[in-house]
């Protein structure tokens, strides 16, 4: 069967690529390579020698035609129809590459990722070199040119990072299915990396939480049924820190972040006053290193709380029954914070520091005795209202709810006078583990399931 040079070349090229070559088609002589086209093959396939591609004494093989073109097929000496050989070779090679690529999930996952990293590396490297080369120009140019140059470099880096993230998202399903660990392991690695924070990152995270938008109201409870005053015994910081980090102090760091979150939840749900038990008078008997760490935490965040409280309209009161033991630097921060937030009226936060319920009652009685002695108060005028006005919480109502975390079920000398008709909620979680759902559950239970009769 007669066939032209193009059909024969495509057939032999396809057979060579598919490794389907016999010794009769390509002799194993030193004169011919597997890429060469033998004259015997030319003559045996087509009796018309003029249709074979030749150039004087040298006969061009398949590889030679692909590399140099075929002069014998074109009287003008150009490539002529041999261009189709390039297209056939590219089609077959590309088909095999695509087939190998699609059949391997690992290639599906890694190839786009590697391409994205390569593009990001090249663009980033170019940007860095541009920065170093342009430093002198930036420093000597006008301010507007400097800003334009910096914006251009920033844009390049953002484009490179965005392209890498885009490719990563495209290949996420393939990475998940080709991975033996599955999607759960990917999420676990993300959570573990987020949890492992250093102190500076904790500070930045807490500032971001303070500056963030207030949470959305989720309880669905009528605002008339929402507790006006919520008091919290923040228990379990030490146990949480020892269990999770092997360090009690780190538990207090996490507890300070939870306090910020809790305040935002209360504001969102319509609570008006929040009172937290931060440090009792009995806590001074703890290990000196732990006490020092707690004072350092409070001193560090005192200024941050002051600034953000002013922005969000939070009036802060620090309730203390024995302030003589509080370090001077902490007292300075307290005084400034209280003074600068006294005009805020959106929300009230009471922080009990070096506080004891018995000491508060004792101090109130002492003030009454002093007023009676000085003639400012008649003995018959001593009643509950007189004592209440001299309590540290005289600026707000008694707590409707008292929450204690960590599973302990006692007051621990907290708001003994004010808790006379409060509803108690004891949660099993440690304080740093508390979530918004826990507060919402308490509010709903209080609004729908608790009947406050005040002895009637």
Protein Blocks (a to p, Z undefined) as FASTA:
>chain_A
ZZdfklmmmmmmmmmmnopacfklmccbfkbcfkbccfklmmmmomblklpccehjbccd
fklmmmnopfklpmnlpnklmlmmmmmmmmmmmmmmmmmmmmpmklmmmmmmmmmmmmmm
mmmmmmmmmmmmmmmmmmmmcfklmmmmmmmmmmmmmmmmmmmmmmmmmmmmmmmmmpmn
bmmlmmmmmmmmmmmccfklmmmmmmmmmmmccdddfklpafklpcfbdcdddehklmmm
mmmnopaklmmmmmmmmmmmmmmmmmmnopabdcddfbcfklmmmcfklmmmmmmmmmmm
mmmmmmmmmmnopacddddfblklpcfklmmmmmmmmmmmmmgckbccdddehiafklmm
mmmmmmmmmmmmnopacfklgcfklmmmmpmklmbccdfbdcdehhiacekopakllmmm
accdddfbdfklpcfklmmmmmmmmmmmpccekhZZ
